[in-house]
Amino acid sequence: FFFQAEDGIRVLVRSRGLGDVYKRQQILNFILSFPQLIGVIKCPKHRLPALNPGTLRLECVHHHFTLINAFLRIFGPTNEKQTVTMLLLFQALCCVAGLLWQYLL
């Protein structure tokens, strides 16, 4: 529950469901990016992983702090299809965990 101000009246409103879950899963990406966002670490123009043309695999760039690069740091170089599939699975699991947290706890 949270309070929402409409026309100067504070009303108790239930959660909006998936929108709230989506906001929560973005917290991890924000935490990973925070050092670059505040200027402690230089932030490049783009922070995508590097494609190795010899192996056609995505490799993490160690000074780019994003969820994709964190995934590649943990699981190693993968092709684009594997990376996308695993990240979508991770996002789905985050949504399920957020919904369970929202409605069961």
C-alpha positions in Angstrom: 0.0 0.0 0.0 1.1 3.6 -0.6 -0.6 6.9 -0.5 -1.3 8.8 -3.7 -2.2 12.5 -3.8 -4.9 13.4 -6.2 -6.4 16.9 -6.2 -5.0 17.5 -2.7 -6.7 14.5 -1.2 -4.6 11.6 0.1 -6.1 8.3 -0.8 -5.0 4.8 0.1 -4.3 2.9 -3.1 -3.4 -0.8 -3.6 -0.3 -1.7 -5.6 -0.5 -1.5 -9.3 0.8 -5.0 -9.8 3.4 -5.7 -12.5 4.4 -2.0 -12.8 5.6 -2.1 -9.2 7.4 -5.4 -9.8 9.2 -3.9 -12.8 10.4 -0.9 -10.8 11.8 -3.2 -8.1 13.8 -5.3 -10.6 15.4 -2.2 -12.0 17.0 -1.5 -8.6 19.7 -4.1 -9.3 20.7 -2.5 -12.5 20.7 0.9 -10.8 23.0 -0.4 -8.0 25.4 -1.8 -10.5 25.4 1.5 -12.5 25.6 3.8 -9.5 29.4 4.3 -9.4 29.3 5.4 -13.1 26.2 7.6 -12.6 27.8 9.7 -9.9 31.1 10.0 -11.7 33.3 7.8 -9.4 34.1 5.6 -12.4 34.3 7.0 -15.9 31.1 6.2 -17.8 31.6 5.3 -21.5 29.1 6.4 -24.2 27.6 2.9 -24.4 28.0 0.2 -21.8 27.2 -2.9 -23.9 29.3 -6.0 -23.9 31.9 -6.5 -26.6 31.4 -8.9 -29.5 34.4 -11.1 -30.2 34.4 -11.4 -34.0 36.4 -14.6 -34.0 34.0 -16.6 -31.7 30.9 -14.5 -32.3 30.4 -14.5 -28.5 29.6 -11.6 -26.2 32.2 -10.9 -23.7 31.9 -8.6 -20.6 33.7 -5.3 -20.5 35.0 -5.1 -16.9 34.7 -1.4 -16.5 31.1 -1.3 -17.8 28.7 -1.9 -14.8 25.4 -3.1 -16.2 23.3 -6.2 -15.6 24.3 -7.7 -19.0 28.0 -7.3 -18.2 27.4 -8.8 -14.7 25.7 -11.8 -16.3 28.6 -12.3 -18.7 31.1 -11.9 -15.8 29.4 -14.7 -13.9 28.6 -17.1 -16.8 31.4 -16.3 -19.2 31.2 -15.4 -22.9 28.0 -16.6 -24.6 26.4 -16.0 -28.0 23.7 -13.3 -28.3 20.8 -15.8 -28.3 22.0 -17.5 -25.1 22.5 -14.2 -23.4 19.1 -12.9 -24.3 17.4 -16.1 -23.3 19.1 -16.2 -19.9 18.4 -12.5 -19.2 14.7 -12.9 -20.1 14.5 -16.0 -17.8 16.2 -13.9 -15.1 13.7 -11.1 -15.7 10.7 -13.5 -15.5 12.1 -15.0 -12.3 12.4 -11.5 -10.8 8.8 -10.8 -11.8 7.6 -14.0 -10.1 9.6 -13.3 -7.0 8.3 -9.7 -6.9 4.7 -10.8 -7.3 5.2 -13.5 -4.5 6.8 -10.9 -2.3 4.0 -8.4 -3.1 1.1 -10.7 -2.5 2.2 -13.4 -0.1 4.4 -11.5 2.4 
